[in-house]
Amino acid sequence: MKARRDHVTPLCRQALEALREPHRMTGRGRYLFPGIGAKKPVISENTINLTLNKVGYKGRLIGHGSRHTASTLLREHGWEKDFVEAQLAHKEQGVAGVYNQAAYLEQRRAMLQWYADYLDALETGMTPAQRTDFDAMVNTTDTNVVTLKRA
């Protein structure tokens, strides 16, 4: 993971559902998305970018861009900077980063479920009024958490 540190992350319902099929195909190995060959234990960001290119997003979207989009959207909808930065595996610099070791796991769980539900609602044609009231529509009671291990 980023900076060679493990990263514990909650998973929303939608992510769990999306990961079930790949897990059925690769579930016997150490990694959910293994690389090809002994020198590549996991897929790389380039694998994600190549896939995005193949499905029609060439020149319009890269894998890392989804992090920018999520960060911006979450902050614009009032989610705390600390929660967003923790989810992106960003470590606060300086003395504050040394002292603050909070993982914000429960808050990140709620934030990621909100984000997934928000994207689902956008996909199905959410109205401006629904966007305004969206926080009230979100169920954040899931308890799904995974640890992303460094390769």
C-alpha positions in Angstrom: 0.0 0.0 0.0 1.0 3.6 -0.1 4.3 4.4 1.7 4.8 0.7 2.3 2.3 0.7 5.2 -0.7 -1.6 5.6 -3.9 0.3 5.3 -7.1 -0.8 7.1 -10.2 0.3 5.2 -13.9 -0.1 5.6 -15.8 -1.5 2.6 -19.3 -0.4 1.6 -22.0 -2.9 0.6 -21.4 -2.2 -3.1 -17.7 -2.9 -2.8 -18.3 -6.2 -1.0 -20.7 -7.2 -3.7 -18.3 -6.2 -6.5 -15.5 -8.2 -4.9 -17.4 -11.4 -4.5 -16.8 -12.6 -8.1 -13.1 -11.9 -8.3 -12.7 -13.5 -4.9 -14.3 -16.7 -6.3 -11.7 -16.7 -9.1 -8.6 -15.8 -7.0 -9.7 -16.6 -3.5 -7.1 -19.3 -2.9 -4.1 -17.0 -3.2 -2.7 -14.3 -1.0 -4.1 -11.4 -3.0 -7.5 -10.6 -4.4 -5.9 -9.2 -7.6 -2.7 -11.1 -8.2 -0.2 -10.1 -10.7 1.1 -12.4 -13.5 4.4 -14.2 -12.8 6.6 -14.5 -9.8 8.0 -11.0 -10.0 4.6 -9.3 -9.8 2.7 -10.4 -6.7 -0.1 -7.9 -7.3 -1.6 -5.9 -10.1 -0.2 -2.4 -10.5 -1.9 1.0 -11.1 -0.9 0.6 -14.8 -3.1 -2.5 -14.9 -6.0 -0.4 -13.8 -5.2 2.4 -16.2 -4.9 -0.1 -19.1 -8.3 -1.6 -18.2 -9.8 1.9 -18.1 -8.4 2.6 -21.6 -9.8 -0.6 -22.9 -13.3 0.2 -21.7 -13.4 3.6 -23.3 -11.9 6.0 -20.8 -8.5 6.6 -22.6 -7.5 10.2 -22.1 -10.4 10.9 -19.8 -9.8 8.9 -16.6 -6.8 7.3 -14.8 -7.0 5.1 -11.7 -5.5 7.7 -9.5 -8.1 10.2 -10.7 -10.8 8.4 -8.7 -8.9 9.4 -5.6 -9.1 13.1 -6.6 -12.7 12.8 -7.4 -13.6 11.1 -4.1 -11.6 13.6 -2.0 -13.2 16.6 -3.7 -16.7 15.3 -3.6 -16.5 14.1 0.1 -15.0 17.4 1.2 -17.7 19.4 -0.7 -20.4 17.4 1.0 -19.0 18.2 4.5 -17.0 15.2 5.4 -14.1 16.0 7.7 -10.7 16.5 6.2 -9.1 14.0 8.7 -11.5 11.3 7.6 -10.9 11.8 3.9 -7.1 12.0 4.3 -7.1 8.9 6.5 -9.1 7.0 3.8 -6.6 8.1 1.2 -3.8 6.7 3.4 -2.3 10.2 3.6 -0.2 10.8 6.8 -0.3 14.2 8.3 3.1 15.8 8.3 5.0 17.3 11.2 4.3 17.0 14.9 0.6 16.7 14.4 1.2 13.6 12.3 3.4 12.1 15.0 0.8 12.7 17.7 -2.4 11.9 15.9 -2.6 8.2 15.2 -6.4 8.1 14.9 -7.8 5.7 12.2 -11.3 7.2 12.2 -12.6 3.7 11.2 -16.2 4.2 12.2 -16.4 7.6 10.6 -14.7 6.3 7.4 -17.2 3.4 7.3 -20.1 5.9 7.3 -18.3 8.1 4.8 -17.6 5.4 2.3 -21.2 4.0 2.5 -22.5 7.5 2.0 -20.2 8.0 -1.1 -21.2 4.6 -2.7 -24.9 5.3 -2.1 -24.4 8.9 -3.5 -22.8 7.5 -6.6 -25.6 4.9 -7.0 -28.1 7.7 -6.7 -26.4 9.8 -9.3 -26.3 6.9 -11.7 -30.1 6.4 -11.3 -30.9 10.1 -11.9 -31.0 11.8 -8.5 -32.7 15.2 -8.5 -31.2 18.4 -7.0 -33.7 18.1 -4.1 -32.6 14.6 -3.4 -28.9 15.8 -3.4 -29.8 18.3 -0.8 -31.4 15.8 1.4 -29.1 12.9 0.7 -27.5 12.6 4.1 -30.8 11.7 5.6 -31.3 8.9 3.1 -28.1 7.0 3.9 -27.9 3.8 6.0 -24.5 3.7 7.6 -24.9 0.6 9.9 -22.5 -1.8 8.0 -19.5 -3.2 9.9 -17.3 -4.3 6.9 -13.6 -3.7 7.3 -10.6 -5.0 5.4 -6.8 -4.6 5.8 -4.9 -3.8 2.6 -1.5 -5.4 3.1 1.6 -4.0 1.5 3.1 -6.3 -1.1 
